């Protein structure tokens, strides 16, 4: 399950990526990546909270989904932006279908019989609800981080 958070300054992010490719800017790139990850943390918390709140409590689906592992992927080149990716392994080692759960569809087996799987409807949209509540704040924080790094790049180029 992934969600693409579109940055308002996507072209600025791409331009920053080009400027940060040099070895001298490795620390600035690390700083920007940390700031972006920090900016997405409230979104991840809200997605988890929405999963606990909106998915069925009976059977523990809400807790199961809220304990998914999340990571933030940053893309600075083609199609710049930030992806929030969630994944959850099932007990058999395969990945759970979080996209289907978010669409409101769940498959589960009959207890004690792994050969019969049944569809079940669950409330859709836990991912979007969590994203909508925090995307403006996260975008603003990412924009501030990009501006701060751009200022540092400019100050370094003025010194040289």
Secondary structure as GFF3:
##gff-version 3
##sequence-region A 1 160
A	DSSP	beta_strand	2	5	.	.	.	ID=ss1
A	DSSP	alpha_helix	10	19	.	.	.	ID=ss2
A	DSSP	three_ten_helix	23	25	.	.	.	ID=ss3
A	DSSP	alpha_helix	26	54	.	.	.	ID=ss4
A	DSSP	alpha_helix	61	66	.	.	.	ID=ss5
A	DSSP	beta_strand	69	75	.	.	.	ID=ss6
A	DSSP	beta_strand	81	87	.	.	.	ID=ss7
A	DSSP	alpha_helix	98	103	.	.	.	ID=ss8
A	DSSP	beta_strand	105	110	.	.	.	ID=ss9
A	DSSP	beta_strand	113	121	.	.	.	ID=ss10
A	DSSP	alpha_helix	126	159	.	.	.	ID=ss11
###
